[in-house]
Amino acid sequence: MQWITAIIKPFKLDEVREALAEAGVQGMTVTEVKGFGRQHGHTELYRGAEYVVDFLPKLKIELAVSDEQVEQAIEAIIATARTGKVGDGKIFVSALEQVIRIRTQEVDADAL
């Protein structure tokens, strides 16, 4: 099992969610986050005053998938979240040692 964390632009969420559903991913957690990577934010003008936006709004998608679904999930995220511009985001994949469904106490793949 693998834990996938993807940081994406907020307006791409619906496309990514639909693509992951088509890839067989059954659940995910989405969190509104702020951050920056290489673009280091940008400056904006508000009522004549210039100010720096250091942290840009992003969405963090977290999902647990079986080893067989990892590549499909990654490809689905890349295909739908990519705009080709700076700030498209990142995908982090790490091993998931154990999953337990609280209600039924199912473990590992059965709990996914």
C-alpha positions as CSV (number, residue, x, y, z in Angstrom):
1,M,0.0,0.0,0.0
2,Q,1.1,3.5,-0.7
3,W,0.2,7.0,0.6
4,I,0.0,9.6,-2.1
5,T,0.1,13.3,-1.2
6,A,-0.5,15.8,-4.1
7,I,-0.3,19.5,-3.9
8,I,-2.3,21.1,-6.8
9,K,-3.8,24.4,-7.9
10,P,-7.3,24.8,-6.4
11,F,-9.2,25.1,-9.7
12,K,-7.9,21.7,-10.8
13,L,-9.7,19.7,-8.0
14,D,-12.8,18.6,-9.9
15,E,-10.8,17.3,-12.9
16,V,-8.3,15.5,-10.6
17,R,-11.1,14.0,-8.5
18,E,-12.9,12.7,-11.6
19,A,-9.7,11.2,-13.1
20,L,-8.9,9.5,-9.8
21,A,-12.4,8.0,-9.6
22,E,-12.0,6.7,-13.2
23,A,-8.7,5.1,-12.1
24,G,-10.5,3.3,-9.3
25,V,-9.5,5.4,-6.3
26,Q,-12.4,5.3,-3.9
27,G,-11.6,7.9,-1.4
28,M,-9.4,10.9,-0.6
29,T,-8.9,13.8,1.8
30,V,-8.6,17.3,0.5
31,T,-7.2,20.2,2.6
32,E,-6.9,23.8,1.7
33,V,-3.2,24.8,2.3
34,K,-0.9,27.7,1.5
35,G,2.7,27.5,0.4
36,F,5.3,28.2,-2.2
37,G,7.9,26.5,-4.2
38,R,10.3,27.9,-6.7
39,Q,8.0,30.8,-7.6
40,H,8.3,32.3,-4.1
41,G,5.0,34.1,-4.4
42,H,4.3,37.3,-6.2
43,T,3.4,40.9,-5.7
44,E,-0.1,42.4,-6.1
45,L,-1.5,45.9,-6.1
46,Y,-4.4,46.6,-3.7
47,R,-5.8,50.2,-3.4
48,G,-2.6,51.7,-4.8
49,A,-0.4,49.8,-2.4
50,E,1.9,47.0,-3.5
51,Y,2.2,44.0,-1.3
52,V,3.9,40.6,-1.5
53,V,1.8,37.4,-1.5
54,D,4.4,34.9,0.0
55,F,2.1,31.9,0.4
56,L,-0.1,30.9,-2.5
57,P,-3.4,29.0,-2.0
58,K,-3.1,25.3,-2.9
59,L,-5.0,22.1,-2.2
60,K,-3.4,19.0,-0.6
61,I,-5.0,15.7,-1.7
62,E,-4.1,12.7,0.3
63,L,-5.1,9.1,-0.7
64,A,-4.2,5.6,0.3
65,V,-4.0,3.2,-2.6
66,S,-3.0,-0.4,-3.2
67,D,0.4,-1.1,-4.8
68,E,-1.4,-2.0,-8.1
69,Q,-3.2,1.4,-8.2
70,V,-0.2,3.7,-7.6
71,E,0.9,4.3,-11.2
72,Q,-2.6,4.8,-12.4
73,A,-3.3,7.3,-9.6
74,I,-0.1,9.2,-10.3
75,E,-0.8,9.3,-14.0
76,A,-4.3,10.6,-13.4
77,I,-3.1,13.4,-11.2
78,I,-0.4,14.5,-13.6
79,A,-2.6,14.3,-16.6
80,T,-5.3,16.5,-15.1
81,A,-3.4,18.9,-12.7
82,R,-0.7,19.9,-15.2
83,T,-1.0,23.3,-16.8
84,G,2.6,23.5,-17.9
85,K,3.2,26.6,-15.8
86,V,5.2,27.2,-12.7
87,G,3.3,26.2,-9.6
88,D,1.5,23.1,-10.9
89,G,2.4,21.3,-7.7
90,K,4.1,18.1,-6.6
91,I,3.3,14.5,-5.8
92,F,4.8,12.7,-2.9
93,V,4.6,8.9,-2.6
94,S,5.5,7.0,0.6
95,A,5.0,3.5,1.9
96,L,1.9,2.9,4.0
97,E,2.6,0.3,6.7
98,Q,-0.9,-0.3,8.0
99,V,-4.5,0.8,7.5
100,I,-7.4,0.0,9.8
101,R,-11.0,0.9,9.2
102,I,-12.4,2.0,12.6
103,R,-16.0,0.9,12.0
104,T,-15.3,-2.7,10.9
105,Q,-11.8,-3.2,12.1
106,E,-10.8,-4.3,8.6
107,V,-7.0,-4.2,8.1
108,D,-4.8,-3.1,5.2
109,A,-6.1,-3.7,1.6
110,D,-9.6,-4.7,3.0
111,A,-9.7,-1.3,4.8
112,L,-9.0,0.7,1.6
